[in-house]
Each structure stands twice: as C-alpha cells, then as structure tokens.
C-alpha cells in the first residue's frame, strides 16, 4: 500500500502532501458546476477556517494557511494540527439589501 506511512520509515514530504491536497481540490472543483470549490480546514483545537490557500512552507512538518479574511494573514501550523479538510461547492449568499416582504401597498 504505497499511500500508507509506516512509523520508522522516511516521513512523507510536506511538499507532496500540499501538492496532493491541491490535486484533490482541483479534482473536486472540476466536478462541481462552475468549476469552483470552497475549502475549509478544521484544526484539532476546533477552529474552522475557510481557506484561500495552503502552502508547503516553512516545511519541517509545518504548512502555512491563508484563511479567507478581510485582513491579510498567514497562519503557520504543524501538519498534525489538521483534523480535516472539507471540500464543498461555493456557498451562494443572498443579495445584500432590504426588501419589503408582503407586497401589499
């Protein structure tokens, strides 16, 4: 089983891990209408972050997350802090604004 890491053998490459995550996201996005995917990452501490990107830097067991946010930020975490990645179709948000419900004048 080549995809199984066995303790005591060479550790899997962080670059390869991130490359495989990117391929998984691309595959999923290709199967959704519009060709896009929403990616969320859940960390062991219960944090749930909508992801803009994941980078293999700085390495040595760590990756850099760029969450979707109004302010630019990067979070460097150990790969072991990742509980799961969730891939889904992009959420559709209702248009902003106010509309009078009811229709009576």
N, C-alpha and C positions, 0 to 999 in steps of 0.2 A: 504494500500500500504506500505509494510514493508521497501522498499528501499528509501522512501521519508523522508527526515529530515524536521521536522517542528520546526521553531524557538520557543524557550521556552522549548522544550523537551531536554533530555540529548543529548549532542553533539556526533556525531559519533566518533568512535575510530580511531586514526591515524593508529594504527597497523592494524586494519581491513581494512581501506582504502588501505594501501600499499599491504596487502595480496590479496585484490580483484584485484588491478592493476596487480600484479604478475600472478594471475589466468587468467586474460584476455589476458595477453601477452602469457602465455603458451598455451592457447586455440588457439589463432591466429597462433602461431608458428606451432602448431600441424596440422594446416590446410594448411600450405604452403609447397611446395616442399623443401626438405632439413631440414624441421623442425626448421627453424630459423626465427626470426623477427627482423626488425630494428625498434627501438623505438626512437621517437623524442618528445621532450616536448616543447611547446610554452608557454612562460610566458606573463603576462599582459603587460610588457614593450616592447613586440615584439621580445624578444630574442628567438631563436630557437636552442635547444641543442640536439645533438644526445646523447642518454643516454646509459651508461654502466649499471647503476643500480640506484634504488631508495630505500632508507632506511627509516624506520619509526622513526628514531632518529633525533633530541632530543625529539620529542613529543611536547605536549602543543601547537598543531596547526602548528608545523613545521616538515618538512621532509628534508632529506639530499639527494642531487642529486650527482651522479658521472658521469660527462659527458665523452664521448669518447674523449680522448685528448692524445697528445704525452707526456704531463706532467701530473702527477697525481694531481688531485684537487677534492675537495668536495665543494658543494655549499649548504648552509642551507637556505631554503626559507619557508615562510608561505604557507600552502596549498592553501590559497586564491589567491596566485600569479600565480597559474597554470591556463592558459586559455584552453589548450587542450593537449592531448597526441595523437600522430599519430603512428599507427602501420602499417607497410608495409613489403613486402619481402625485404631481404637484397639487396642493390644495387650491381650490378656487375660492377666492374671497368675494363676498358680495360687494357691489359698488358702494363707495362711501357717500354719505349724504343723508338727507332726510326725505322721506316720502310720506305723505298723508295717507293713512290707510282708511278705507271706508268708502270713499267715492261719493258720498252724499254732499251736496253743496249747501 
